[in-house]
Amino acid sequence: MSRPSLRLLRSSTFRLAFLAALLFAVTGLGMLGLVRWMTTSLLDQRVDLVVSAELELLQQMQAQSGLEALAAEVNARANSLQGRYRAYLLEDGNGAVLAGNLASWPKGRSEGDIHLRFRAADTSADPGSPVRATVVALPGGARLLVGRLQSDRRAFEEVVNRVMLGGAGLSLVLGFGVGLILARRALGRMDRINRTAQTILDGQLQGRVPLSGDGDEFDHLSVNLNSMLDRIERLVEAMRGVTRNIAHDLRTPLNRLRNRLELALIEERDGEAGRMVLADAIGDVDGILGTFNALLGIARIEGRLPRENFRDIDLDNLISGLGELYAPLAEDQGLAFSAHAQQGLQIMGDHHLLSQALANLLDNAIKYTPPGGHVSLSAQLRGGAVLLSVSDDGPGIPADQRERVVEPFVRLDEARHLPGAGLGLSLVAAVAEAHGGRLLLEDAGPGLRAVLELTLPNHGQVINSL
Amino acid sequence: MKVLVVEDDAPTASFLQRGLSEAGYGADIASDGIVGLEMASRGRYAALIVDRMLPRMDGLLLVETLRRMDCRAPVLFLSALGDVDDRIKGLQSGADDYVCKPFAIAEVLARIEVLLRRGETSSTTMSVLTVGPLEMTPLSRTVRRGGVAIALQPREYCLLDYLMRHAGQVVTRAMLLQAVWDYHFDPQTNVIDVHISRLRQKIDEGDGPSLIQTVRGAGYMLRADS
């Protein structure tokens, strides 16, 4: 891992916070700059007004009394008390200074046609202060300059500059600081998620991301991650269980097969007896292959894409087809059998999978219900869900066992002597899940009702003509 | 009649070869897709048994190529992929039937037999089907035994229709479940047997042996002579 400070600087939270501060600083600078520009123009305009009035007066004087009288007046004004806050200069046509408080024509920046800006002389009241002057040409080639020191303008500019510099600096420092704090916070939350991921990578599947309780986006992420982890843990646990059970449950039939073959070898049976042993051996192998096929089938269903191969299914059709297939078998076993679908029910689903699931449930019901009992197959709509159910009045499943029997390879003690591997209900549950539903095992009082509950909203539409 | 077995697993291939010769067919083996294609296009085989997953050339592609080369011999796919979708894909490529691995040799033989005899019996337009005393008129969906009409449920009729069209051939339970009910799963119980015994009750007469014989370890066969 890189150094913590570097990680903070690299985090996106920090970058965003700093960028926001930068933007704030630039906006602030821009606004202050605008205010500064508008204020100084206003000050300049005020000076220009006063100066132009004075110039008008002086020009009139020259027109009435001549250039020399003007020079005397200019000198008088330049040397007066206020003269230290003003700038005067009168030049004749040859450029010789006639009057004023400036030693020579000032070097400065001309603003517009007649305005001039320069620095105040050392003899003035505020040396170095900006001066704004207006120049007029007099008859005979002479020039007259009248200006005002703008100490207030300078002071204002200095204040604004200081505010701009300080403000920008402050917001950058604050942005940096706040960015660091936010980034540290976000990284802290991320670190908790990362630590959880690390514990899971280390093999501790129980690890979960702690929640802060703020209900913020990190909590949302954490909740989603946690439910994802729950599901993964369940799947992994189920897989471990299945692997254990495969190893355990297949040993028994393989052992039986081995014994049979060994016996055949010892006894050197021949003719019909030998063939019988071989036929039995094939039966054993078929049982084992059947188990593998069922496992493979469940794995395929669980590994399918959501809604893969889904089509409109007419439940009336589905139920009557299966009913027709199973009715003779049930009757042969001395069972009363009925198949009924609520009229006009349609769902989106996989016809083959649903048929197989219901066939498994019917196989079970017919296998476990003693003669004289009832088995019924039905499809109905109840509270926004389609229920495909197979009910019997056989021995049922004890309430505390119902959850367990759905797991692969789990068989009740009473059923151990009957053929089967304990995978039928697992397949039904997998089919239910592939349809966004679930398998419910209920007490039919007496007997068992196995229900495929397929909830409709995320599942498809129901067309109910009734 | 010769059958070409395209299968890369040598024990499975020779097992099929032996099974086929026991049933009276000659059999050649091709151990990969390319060899299979060459042999199939050169030799005159009555039928092909093709593994889905083959080295050098996939089984699906092999069958598609053969069909494009106008080879009409019936093809039976063997595959470890047992999904309904895989089945459909296999049939779409031009194969005629599909058996999942692991398979029973009886299943393969029964299906090959059906494919080989298809030319003789498959004319759905046949006006009257006759097997021994049984007479079926597809147009009116009626069945008579020795001139006496037998009332059959629609599904019983379909079952008998399939058996009569494949008279003298072994048909397995899986074949019946697929052809008559369009289900592609293995039921744990003997549902098919019950339907067969009901059908027997309707079409057989007296205590003599049934027209529908049980073939041990394989399935059923409808025969005229017994």
Interface residues (C-beta under 8 A of the other chain):
Chain A: A279 I282 D286 L289 G290 N293 L296 G297 R300 N309 G321 E324 L325 Y326 P328 L329 D332 H352 S355 Q356 A359 N360 D363 I366 K367 P419 G420 G424
Chain B: G82 D83 V84 D85 P102 A104 R155 W181 Y183 H184 F185 D186 P187 Q188 T189 N190 V191 V194 H195 R198 G217
